[in-house]
Amino acid sequence: MPVFLFPGQGSQKAGVTKTFYDASTAARNVLERALPLLPESVAAVLLEGAQENLNDTRNAQPVLLCLETAIAAHLSTLGIQATLCAGHSLGEINALTAAGAIPFEDAVSLVLERARLMSENVPEGGMAAVFGMAAEEMEPLLSAEVQVANYNGPAQTIISGESEALKSAIAVLKQHGAKRIVPLRVSGPFHSRLMQPAASALETWLKSVPIASPQIPFLSSVSGCIETEPERIRALLAAQLCSPVQWTKVMEQLEGRRAIEVGPGTVLAGLAKRAPKAPHVLPAETPDACRQLLVQ
């Protein structure tokens, strides 16, 4: 049986949720459970939202949670069950939901609050993707206002920080051999120390969220380890906002295993293909792709 990998914000695609809603009774049941839990503004884009609206953090995060939970439910009807769950950034909440650690209704509330904090309680700053330079090479070159936000493998590292310091870091990294650096279209310096106020607010809010021991093994991309203890998971979910995503460690622990990217797109599959130690990741971005998994 496969590992389930849940992608995070940036994977959202217009039309995918409606495709699963129309094609799968199990997916439709999940999405219909979600609709009454969502603010009207989010519910309006869940099934029919344009890409521009889906790219708004306040919409993207709850839509991805609902869609990825729906895809996992659809896979279950095909007899495809996870032996381990992991998620990239936001995807960790989706992974914990699939692993039975957080009830779906509570996960929706959690993601709505997380999205609000990441939209409203955000300092000035940004992020950039660095290609062709190993993380260990670039880290000594970064100032205190910039840090690695995502260890996505040897081919890609994301940096995050204060705007002017980020511009300076980009220039320095190019001078020292980075092949390509692409500023990301994000609204803040996510997964950096600058997000500590939002992380502290989320930590307080998380005290009311019921979290149980995962029924399926859960591999954290904050610690890079299997996590089982509910209070430890609670702390990691808050720390995630200001801590780097340790996706390289996640991939290395899953080296050679069969995995399914439970979400729209193939972002995680692409990262795995460019890493020497990684799982073999197959897509589940459409109902047809899900059916193909039965013969792959």
Secondary structure, 3 states (H helix, E strand, C coil): CCEEEECCCCCCCCCHHHHHHHHCHHHHHHHHHHHHHCCHHHHHHHCCCCHHHHCCHHHHHHHHHHHHHHHHHHHHHCCCCCCEEEECCCHHHHHHHHCCCCCHHHHHHHHHHHHHHHHHCCCCCEEEEEECCCHHHHHHHCCCCEEEEEECCCCEEEEEECHHHHHHHHHHHHHCCCCEEEECCCCCCCCCHHHHHHHHHHHHHHCCCCCCCCCCCEECCCCCCECCCHHHHHHHHHHHHHCCECHHHHHHHCCCCEEEECCCCCHHHHHHHCCCCCCEEEECCCHHHHHHCCCC
